[in-house]
């Protein structure tokens, strides 16, 4: 496959989402993006298959009571996997609560990834080991973390970029405005990836934003912006990789769709139709790349079966780790809140112990 030049970085995004593969898996001949190498494409497919199986397993664990809540990212695998694999080992990821597949793709142990969603008091993983910040539940707070981190890394002379995930709803938060403004002023090496899945829980885009696209918002901050097909993993990888290597800020809007409900506590049928979901199932990111790889002779039945078996083995390991019963300690309600526990908490802890006894 011939490689084309990456598009010139401009403030104004394209009118239509950039893509490399159409929804039927056929290549886009006139795309300005560079098609990733064959081995990268196969790895993108493998990671998406494993990531989707992890996602469905986590959803099942939630129904079994093993997780307190789980926000599925089914349908958004191209964003989760494509962007993370575009990072270098020195780069950092700042995720949200919906980005468990991205964490697993980055190498975080699945049980550690799910600790927060299980209801644990701590993060579950070591951010410095994997260069992954905490999964932020408050919308857009991670944007400021990412910009501050990227700016500090530049001041220290480190070759590091930060990738921060936000949803379309988070772009309505003041933190996103402040983060984009600082990123533009400081020229911080941070990539904002907006996974526009159509809804902020139940609020559609039409009630959140009047701009031509969310990517257009970068213009006001002096931040180069890109609009990309978020269900085309090859295109997501290409634009994120280019943004990471640019050395400055980039705002990327990836058009995608959340197939499942917002969380296990949400009834999505109250605000969207089955026909709408079916239309996006027809744009499935895994099927799209599978069709392309098969047509290129890069994916045969044996290799497909091996990847599927690997995904099932991974899901089994997740079940095994998450089905271990851990007896919680009441003291965990009071520990790790203050460096030195104040008297009123000591009194409350003592009272609880006596009551349980």
Backbone torsions as a table, in degrees:
resi	resn	phi	psi	omega
1	UNK	NA	125.1	-179.7
2	UNK	-67.5	141.0	-179.5
3	UNK	-98.1	132.2	179.2
4	UNK	-105.0	164.8	-179.6
5	UNK	-71.5	145.0	175.7
6	UNK	-69.6	149.6	-178.1
7	UNK	-66.1	147.6	177.9
8	UNK	-65.0	139.2	-178.5
9	UNK	-74.3	119.4	178.1
10	UNK	-132.2	161.4	177.7
11	UNK	-68.9	-36.4	-173.6
12	UNK	-86.6	125.2	177.0
13	UNK	-74.5	166.7	178.0
14	UNK	-69.4	158.3	178.8
15	UNK	-68.5	-36.6	179.1
16	UNK	-114.5	151.1	179.9
17	UNK	-60.1	134.2	175.5
18	UNK	-68.1	144.1	179.7
19	UNK	-153.8	161.8	174.6
20	UNK	-118.3	-26.4	179.7
21	UNK	-127.5	131.9	175.0
22	UNK	-73.3	170.1	-175.6
23	UNK	-64.9	-20.7	177.5
24	UNK	-88.6	2.6	178.1
25	UNK	91.5	-2.5	178.4
26	UNK	-80.9	147.8	-177.2
27	UNK	-75.2	149.5	175.0
28	UNK	-88.4	113.8	-172.1
29	UNK	-69.5	-34.6	-172.9
30	UNK	-105.2	23.8	-179.5
31	UNK	-69.7	139.0	176.2
32	UNK	-78.5	-5.7	-178.2
33	UNK	-85.0	154.0	176.8
34	UNK	-89.3	124.4	178.2
35	UNK	-66.6	129.0	177.0
36	UNK	-59.8	157.6	178.7
37	UNK	-62.4	159.8	-176.5
38	UNK	-58.6	-43.2	-178.7
39	UNK	-65.6	-32.5	176.4
40	UNK	-67.4	-42.5	179.7
41	UNK	-61.4	-43.0	179.0
42	UNK	-64.6	-40.0	178.4
43	UNK	-67.4	-37.3	175.5
44	UNK	-59.9	-42.8	178.8
45	UNK	-64.0	-47.3	-179.0
46	UNK	-59.0	-45.1	-178.3
47	UNK	-67.4	-34.8	178.4
48	UNK	-68.6	-40.0	178.3
49	UNK	-63.7	-46.9	178.6
50	UNK	-64.6	-41.7	-179.8
51	UNK	-63.8	-40.8	179.0
52	UNK	-65.6	-40.1	179.3
53	UNK	-66.0	-37.8	174.8
54	UNK	-61.4	-41.9	-178.3
55	UNK	-63.3	-46.2	179.6
56	UNK	-66.7	-33.4	177.5
57	UNK	-67.7	-41.2	178.2
58	UNK	-63.6	-38.2	176.6
59	UNK	-62.0	-42.0	178.3
60	UNK	-64.8	-40.0	178.8
61	UNK	-63.1	-33.4	177.6
62	UNK	-66.7	-42.1	178.7
63	UNK	-65.3	-26.1	179.1
64	UNK	-87.0	-1.8	179.2
65	UNK	86.3	7.9	-180.0
66	UNK	-80.6	-21.4	175.6
67	UNK	-121.9	145.9	178.1
68	UNK	-72.3	-36.5	-179.5
69	UNK	-160.3	152.4	174.1
70	UNK	-146.9	115.3	175.0
71	UNK	-85.9	107.7	-177.5
72	UNK	-71.0	147.4	174.6
73	UNK	-116.8	22.5	177.7
74	UNK	-58.8	130.3	-175.3
75	UNK	99.1	-18.4	-178.1
76	UNK	-108.9	18.3	-175.8
77	UNK	-61.4	-31.8	-179.6
78	UNK	-63.7	-38.4	177.6
79	UNK	-69.4	-47.3	-176.1
80	UNK	-62.6	-49.6	-173.2
81	UNK	-82.9	-46.1	-176.1
82	UNK	-60.2	-41.5	-178.1
83	UNK	-72.5	-40.0	-178.3
84	UNK	-67.7	-41.8	179.3
85	UNK	-69.5	-16.4	176.8
86	UNK	-78.7	-13.4	-179.7
87	UNK	-75.4	154.2	171.9
88	UNK	-90.2	163.8	179.0
89	UNK	-58.9	-26.3	-177.8
90	UNK	-84.6	-9.6	-175.9
91	UNK	-84.1	163.5	-178.4
92	UNK	-119.1	149.9	176.8
93	UNK	-115.6	134.3	177.1
94	UNK	-121.1	96.7	-170.8
95	UNK	-94.5	175.2	172.9
96	UNK	-112.1	-178.0	-179.2
97	UNK	-65.4	-18.2	-178.3
98	UNK	-91.6	2.4	-168.2
99	UNK	-106.8	36.6	179.8
100	UNK	-63.2	-36.5	178.1
101	UNK	-62.5	-37.0	177.7
102	UNK	-64.7	-40.0	179.3
103	UNK	-63.7	-45.6	178.8
104	UNK	-62.5	-38.8	177.7
105	UNK	-64.0	-32.3	179.5
106	UNK	-77.2	-10.3	176.8
107	UNK	108.0	5.0	178.2
108	UNK	-73.0	135.6	178.3
109	UNK	-57.0	134.5	-176.2
110	UNK	-60.2	-37.1	178.3
111	UNK	-66.8	-37.5	176.7
112	UNK	-69.5	-35.4	177.6
113	UNK	-61.2	-38.2	-174.0
114	UNK	-90.6	0.4	-178.4
115	UNK	-57.7	-46.6	-178.9
116	UNK	-61.6	-42.8	-178.2
117	UNK	-76.0	-15.1	175.2
118	UNK	-79.5	-18.2	-179.7
119	UNK	105.4	13.4	178.9
120	UNK	-68.0	157.9	-177.7
121	UNK	-80.9	-15.2	-175.8
122	UNK	-118.2	174.2	-175.5
123	UNK	-65.3	-41.1	179.5
124	UNK	107.6	-31.7	-178.6
125	UNK	-132.7	163.5	178.9
126	UNK	-89.9	111.2	-178.4
127	UNK	-56.6	-35.3	-175.6
128	UNK	-74.1	-25.4	179.9
129	UNK	-68.3	-40.0	-175.1
130	UNK	-110.3	-3.3	-175.2
131	UNK	57.3	49.7	178.5
132	UNK	-130.5	119.8	178.2
133	UNK	-71.3	174.3	178.8
134	UNK	-63.5	147.6	173.4
135	UNK	-71.7	113.9	-176.1
136	UNK	-86.3	126.9	174.0
137	UNK	-89.3	-42.6	173.9
138	UNK	-63.6	130.3	-174.2
139	UNK	-62.2	130.1	168.1
140	UNK	76.1	-3.3	179.3
141	UNK	-62.9	-29.3	-179.1
142	UNK	-70.6	-17.8	178.9
143	UNK	-65.1	-42.1	178.1
144	UNK	-69.3	-36.5	176.4
145	UNK	-59.3	-45.3	-176.2
146	UNK	-65.6	-44.6	-178.8
147	UNK	-66.1	-44.3	178.0
148	UNK	-60.9	-42.5	179.8
149	UNK	-64.6	-46.2	-178.2
150	UNK	-63.7	-40.2	179.1
151	UNK	-65.7	-41.9	178.8
152	UNK	-64.0	-39.7	179.5
153	UNK	-62.3	-39.4	178.4
154	UNK	-66.5	-41.6	178.6
155	UNK	-61.2	-31.4	179.7
156	UNK	-86.2	-1.3	178.0
157	UNK	79.9	20.7	-179.0
158	UNK	-89.9	142.5	177.3
159	UNK	-89.5	80.2	-174.3
160	UNK	-137.0	136.0	172.0
161	UNK	-116.5	154.9	178.1
162	UNK	-115.6	132.7	174.2
163	UNK	-109.4	122.8	-178.7
164	UNK	-120.2	130.6	177.7
165	UNK	-91.6	136.6	170.0
166	UNK	-140.6	153.8	173.4
167	UNK	-93.1	173.5	179.2
168	UNK	-62.5	-35.2	178.8
169	UNK	-64.7	-33.3	-178.5
170	UNK	-68.6	-19.4	178.3
171	UNK	-71.2	-12.8	177.1
172	UNK	-88.6	-1.5	-179.5
173	UNK	-88.2	148.1	178.9
174	UNK	-63.7	-31.6	-179.8
175	UNK	-59.9	-38.5	179.0
176	UNK	-64.3	-42.0	176.9
177	UNK	-58.3	-49.7	-178.0
178	UNK	-63.0	-41.0	-178.7
179	UNK	-65.8	-43.8	178.4
180	UNK	-64.8	-37.7	179.9
181	UNK	-64.4	-47.8	178.6
182	UNK	-64.8	-39.1	179.6
183	UNK	-61.9	-40.2	178.8
184	UNK	-67.9	-41.9	-179.0
185	UNK	-68.0	-45.0	-177.1
186	UNK	-84.6	-9.4	-173.7
187	UNK	54.2	41.6	-175.7
188	UNK	-69.9	142.0	-180.0
189	UNK	-77.4	73.8	-178.2
190	UNK	-131.7	137.4	180.0
191	UNK	-111.0	117.6	175.6
192	UNK	-91.3	115.5	176.7
193	UNK	-108.1	107.6	178.4
194	UNK	-90.1	111.1	175.4
195	UNK	-85.8	91.6	-177.8
196	UNK	-82.1	93.5	-178.7
197	UNK	-97.0	13.7	170.6
198	UNK	96.5	-23.4	-175.0
199	UNK	-142.1	139.6	167.2
200	UNK	-97.8	90.9	-164.9
201	UNK	59.3	-94.5	-179.4
202	UNK	-114.1	-0.9	-176.4
203	UNK	-88.4	117.6	-178.5
204	UNK	-74.4	164.0	-178.7
205	UNK	-58.8	-33.8	-176.7
206	UNK	-62.3	-21.6	179.1
207	UNK	-100.9	5.8	-179.3
208	UNK	-115.0	-31.8	-165.4
209	UNK	-145.6	135.3	178.3
210	UNK	-110.7	-0.1	178.6
211	UNK	-73.6	160.3	177.6
212	UNK	-55.9	-33.9	175.3
213	UNK	-159.5	164.8	175.6
214	UNK	-67.8	-29.1	178.4
215	UNK	-62.5	-30.2	-180.0
216	UNK	-62.4	-19.9	-178.0
217	UNK	-66.8	-20.5	179.3
218	UNK	-64.9	-24.4	-177.1
219	UNK	-59.0	-42.2	-177.1
220	UNK	-67.7	-14.8	-179.5
221	UNK	-108.4	0.0	-176.6
222	UNK	71.5	28.4	-178.5
223	UNK	-108.7	121.8	176.8
224	UNK	-55.0	138.6	-172.8
225	UNK	-127.4	148.9	-178.4
226	UNK	-136.1	137.9	172.3
227	UNK	-111.3	123.3	-173.9
228	UNK	-132.9	152.2	173.2
229	UNK	-70.5	107.7	-175.7
230	UNK	-74.3	-3.4	174.9
231	UNK	-103.4	7.1	176.5
232	UNK	-109.1	98.3	-172.9
233	UNK	-65.5	-31.4	178.3
234	UNK	-65.5	-40.7	179.4
235	UNK	-70.1	-41.1	178.4
236	UNK	-60.3	-46.2	177.9
237	UNK	-57.9	-44.9	-175.9
238	UNK	-64.1	-46.9	-175.9
239	UNK	-72.3	-35.9	178.6
240	UNK	-69.5	-41.3	179.2
241	UNK	-60.5	-44.6	178.7
242	UNK	-62.7	-40.3	-179.8
243	UNK	-66.8	-41.1	179.3
244	UNK	-62.4	-41.8	-177.0
245	UNK	-78.6	-9.9	-177.2
246	UNK	-70.0	-26.7	-179.6
247	UNK	82.7	3.8	-180.0
248	UNK	-135.9	-170.6	-178.1
249	UNK	-81.6	148.8	175.2
250	UNK	-144.9	138.4	173.2
251	UNK	-108.8	120.1	-179.5
252	UNK	-117.7	124.2	171.3
253	UNK	-103.2	121.0	179.5
254	UNK	-108.1	115.2	-179.4
255	UNK	-80.1	116.1	-176.2
256	UNK	-144.6	-163.3	-177.6
257	UNK	-156.0	138.6	175.5
258	UNK	-89.6	108.1	-176.3
259	UNK	-69.8	-42.9	-178.9
260	UNK	-84.8	176.9	176.4
261	UNK	-67.2	167.7	-179.2
262	UNK	-53.3	-50.2	171.1
263	UNK	-146.3	-177.9	177.1
264	UNK	-66.5	-12.6	179.4
265	UNK	-94.6	4.5	-173.6
266	UNK	-108.4	144.1	173.0
267	UNK	-110.6	95.6	-174.2
268	UNK	-70.2	-17.4	-179.9
269	UNK	-67.9	-12.7	-179.8
270	UNK	-77.5	-16.8	-175.7
271	UNK	-135.3	3.0	175.3
272	UNK	-151.0	157.8	-174.3
273	UNK	-97.1	160.4	176.7
274	UNK	-67.7	-30.9	177.6
275	UNK	-64.5	-37.8	178.3
276	UNK	-64.4	-44.0	178.7
277	UNK	-63.5	-41.9	-179.5
278	UNK	-61.7	-37.8	179.5
279	UNK	-63.2	-36.0	179.0
280	UNK	-80.4	-27.8	173.4
281	UNK	-62.0	-29.0	177.8
282	UNK	-71.1	-12.4	179.1
283	UNK	-107.9	23.0	-173.0
284	UNK	-53.0	129.0	-176.1
285	UNK	-69.9	-33.1	-179.9
286	UNK	-70.8	-47.8	179.3
287	UNK	-61.1	-37.7	-178.1
288	UNK	-61.1	-49.5	-178.6
289	UNK	-71.3	-35.4	178.2
290	UNK	-60.0	-43.0	178.9
291	UNK	-61.8	-43.4	-179.6
292	UNK	-65.4	-46.5	-178.9
293	UNK	-62.8	-39.2	178.8
294	UNK	-64.5	-41.6	-179.9
295	UNK	-66.3	-26.9	179.6
296	UNK	-87.9	-6.0	-177.2
297	UNK	77.6	16.7	-179.5
298	UNK	-92.5	-8.8	-178.6
299	UNK	-141.3	110.4	176.5
300	UNK	-106.7	-179.0	-176.3
301	UNK	-62.5	-37.9	-178.5
302	UNK	-66.2	-43.8	-179.4
303	UNK	-69.1	-38.0	177.6
304	UNK	-62.6	-43.4	179.7
305	UNK	-65.1	-37.8	179.4
306	UNK	-65.6	-40.2	179.0
307	UNK	-67.4	-40.8	178.0
308	UNK	-63.2	-41.6	178.1
309	UNK	-64.0	-39.5	177.2
310	UNK	-61.9	-41.1	179.1
311	UNK	-64.1	-40.4	178.7
312	UNK	-66.7	-39.4	177.6
313	UNK	-64.3	-39.2	178.1
314	UNK	-64.3	-43.7	178.7
315	UNK	-62.3	-38.6	178.3
316	UNK	-63.8	-38.5	178.4
317	UNK	-67.1	-35.3	176.5
318	UNK	-64.6	-45.4	177.8
319	UNK	-58.4	-44.8	-178.0
320	UNK	-61.0	-43.3	-178.5
321	UNK	-71.5	-38.1	-174.5
322	UNK	-83.9	-13.5	179.8
323	UNK	-91.3	8.2	175.5
324	UNK	-83.7	122.5	179.8
325	UNK	-79.5	126.6	178.2
326	UNK	-114.9	125.6	-180.0
327	UNK	-77.2	113.1	-178.7
328	UNK	-71.9	148.2	177.7
329	UNK	-100.3	128.9	177.6
330	UNK	-58.3	-25.6	-179.7
331	UNK	-64.0	-22.8	179.9
332	UNK	-63.3	-20.1	177.4
333	UNK	-67.8	-21.5	-172.8
334	UNK	-116.1	-25.9	-179.5
335	UNK	-73.6	157.1	170.9
336	UNK	65.4	19.9	174.2
337	UNK	-96.5	-45.9	176.0
338	UNK	-120.1	151.7	175.8
339	UNK	-61.6	-38.6	175.1
340	UNK	-127.0	118.0	-173.6
341	UNK	-64.0	123.6	179.0
342	UNK	-69.8	165.6	-173.0
343	UNK	-61.6	-41.0	-175.6
344	UNK	-65.6	-31.5	176.2
345	UNK	-73.9	-37.0	176.7
346	UNK	-61.2	-41.3	179.6
347	UNK	-65.3	-42.0	179.5
348	UNK	-65.6	-40.1	179.4
349	UNK	-63.6	-42.0	178.7
350	UNK	-63.8	-42.9	179.8
351	UNK	-62.7	-40.2	179.1
352	UNK	-65.4	-43.2	178.2
353	UNK	-59.7	-44.0	-179.0
354	UNK	-65.4	-38.4	-179.9
355	UNK	-67.5	-41.4	178.8
356	UNK	-67.9	-31.9	179.4
357	UNK	-70.6	NA	NA
